[in-house]
Amino acid sequence: MHRTDRSGPGTGLRAGLSDSGAGFRTNRPAVQRKGRQGLKGHSDGLLSEFRSREVTQSRRLIIVGNGGAAVHAVRAARAAGHQGPIHMISDAAGPAFNPMLAPYFLAGKIPFEACFPFGKDFYEDHHVTCDFGVPVAALDALNREICLGNNKRIFYDRCLVATGASPILPKIPGLRHSPRIFSLRTPRDTIRLHATLARAKKALILGASMIGIKLAQILMDHGMTVTIAEVAERVLSSAAHPVCSSFLARKIREKSVDLRLGCTLDHIDEGAGKLACHFTDDRSLETDLCLVAAGVHANTGFLDPCQVALDEGILVNERLESSAPGLYAAGDVSQGPNPVSGGKKLIGLWDNACCQGRTAGANMAGDDTLYLGTIPHHVSTFFGVTFLHLGDVHRRGDHVRILTNRTSVDGTFHVLVFDRAVLVGVNSLNAVQNAGMLKSAIMQKLHWSDDLNLPLENPTQTQIERILTSLRTPRF
Ligand SMILES: Cc1cc2nc3c(=O)[nH]c(=O)nc-3n(C[C@H](O)[C@H](O)[C@H](O)COP(=O)(O)OP(=O)(O)OC[C@H]3O[C@@H](n4cnc5c(N)ncnc54)[C@H](O)[C@@H]3O)c2cc1C
């Protein structure tokens, strides 16, 4: 049996692009289908298969984490018919939080409660036992045993690690957890930052990342003067092609952001209600707050790398299984197959976390479901520009061709990256209407017809349209 599930996470707000290119395949094991028939028949064979299904369904499932990946895993396990115990463990108290919605709350667009899209009744409704407010301190994958921060020990038959990621705090003297230094990931981070919005006048943001730039816009809308310091020589260094980065940097500076590229913070002195931020180029800046948006690291600290294969995250296959038997990983902590490169990539996106959680939950319950992976994809609007990133815009090699149109009169801008005739990456500004189609083209490795004979530099909008039309028509 094959199933393709393209439903989104259902938060009610735009959760990035639809997962048009990704899909699920379900191959329910014969034992499950036969098990159901076994209820009617009475042969020994069918009865033993029914018992085997009963064993599967009474497995003890543990889910570590309480974010999008974790919640979707619980739903999927119950939907797959799992009737045995499900135990969730999270270091945070309270219902599941969606970090992606925190900027909308800070911008005053949604109430704080809307950042908890699954509600507090989810756990009772799904018959889940909760250990919330206490972290997992260690996981022994050989003995299938979890040790909590309060020394409680729990055994599992199947365990999902869905512990997400945490903001990186660069090792810079004076940059530490303090009332004036912020990052944004948890409900607590969100409340702290929100409480300071009305008071602070000047902010330093470390990192011209997607989150850093989005937050710069929000802080400016609250009347703050904002400096962004970025170590790299350009903005959005992982999501944007250099040509697109410089265009965006101009746009950001036009909005009066003090954008400092190639700029490294040396140390911070804290005192008299202010932060004195000193940079390696001898410049200094006095601010009310410093917001760190310099990337994240996967929360894998409680795992033993001798027991579980780790890279940037927990390495998983298309079933979301790690290298350790019975141990799965999903969401921002997992590094799964990348359908385009063929390698494994950590993709920190909400819909990816939810799709992975669903696949892992179904498989832990005895299904055989595959998640074929997705590509990096972002749509974000800041400083009057809608930015689109799809796939790999940094591909290098003799066969790579990069097509840009940077002088469009209508304010749109495209960078299309081809490897031979295959589209592998896209940046667009103010032109997201083709995003779903382009994402599918990348995922499906569709070919661009060479006989279009277009210039690689500065094609007109009409010529870009011809390329997009050509991509809609697969040529194999
Ligand atoms: C500010 C911001 C904006 C974003 N914007 C977007 C966007 O526009 N589009 C998009 O697609 N994505 C966006 N994201 C990313 C998206 O929010 C994540 O990809 C998604 O939330 C990942 O879900 P998850 O379940 O894997 O992890 P998380 O939501 O981080 O959940 C992890 C869970 O594990 C728990 N945990 C951690 N360590 C332990 C431990 N040791 N023991 C027990 N529990 C533990 C945590 O408390 C939490 O409950 C954004 C993220 C941020 C921070």
The ligand as an ORCA input file, in Angstrom:
! r2SCAN-3c Opt
* xyz 0 1
  C      12.604     32.519     15.941
  C      12.391     31.338     15.035
  C      11.741     31.510     13.813
  C      11.532     30.419     12.973
  N      10.885     30.617     11.786
  C      10.625     29.556     10.984
  C       9.910     29.720      9.763
  O       9.540     30.840      9.377
  N       9.648     28.611      9.007
  C      10.046     27.356      9.410
  O       9.766     26.375      8.726
  N      10.737     27.175     10.564
  C      11.035     28.231     11.351
  N      11.735     28.047     12.525
  C      12.233     26.693     12.846
  C      11.145     25.826     13.484
  O      10.579     26.500     14.573
  C      11.789     24.510     13.922
  O      12.273     23.866     12.756
  C      10.827     23.569     14.628
  O      10.244     24.200     15.733
  C      11.562     22.302     15.071
  O      10.708     21.500     15.838
  P      11.310     20.361     16.773
  O      10.142     19.653     17.344
  O      12.319     19.588     16.044
  O      12.132     21.145     17.906
  P      11.673     22.165     19.045
  O      10.463     22.918     18.656
  O      12.902     22.936     19.399
  O      11.282     21.220     20.262
  C      12.267     20.546     20.994
  C      11.671     20.050     22.288
  O      12.641     19.282     22.999
  C      12.726     19.720     24.342
  N      14.079     19.388     24.827
  C      15.269     19.901     24.430
  N      16.284     19.306     25.101
  C      15.726     18.395     25.930
  C      16.244     17.458     26.877
  N      17.553     17.305     27.119
  N      15.373     16.692     27.562
  C      14.042     16.801     27.344
  N      13.506     17.664     26.464
  C      14.332     18.445     25.758
  C      12.389     21.201     24.258
  O      11.944     21.729     25.481
  C      11.255     21.160     23.233
  O      10.053     20.772     23.849
  C      11.974     29.123     13.370
  C      12.637     28.954     14.603
  C      12.853     30.042     15.423
  C      13.578     29.841     16.736
*
